């Protein structure tokens, strides 16, 4: 896990509300509100793990409601995604195909 801390906007707003700025007289801290806001910040990030299966279109992975962010995202692999199973000249998910397709009909024969 990274050293980053994910903090929700609501929690940052609470912290900001505990600080009041007076014109020309500096910053005044509301100690009781500041203590509560800071204690709510530490260790309070609710992170989610998600698993994604690749598809034909792009996918945007976001945390579900009530989560502050994503801890990890697992993209499923497929052991059959091999060059030998993909037609030559075709690329799927970055794997370039090498399979040479056999044509069972002579040129010009159609059903």
Long-range contacts (C-beta under 8 A, 24 or more apart in sequence): 1-71, 5-41, 5-45, 6-45, 6-47, 6-68, 6-69, 7-41, 7-44, 7-45, 7-68, 8-68, 11-37, 11-40, 11-41, 11-44, 14-40, 15-41, 45-69, 47-71, 49-73, 49-74, 50-74, 51-75, 51-76, 52-76, 54-78, 54-93
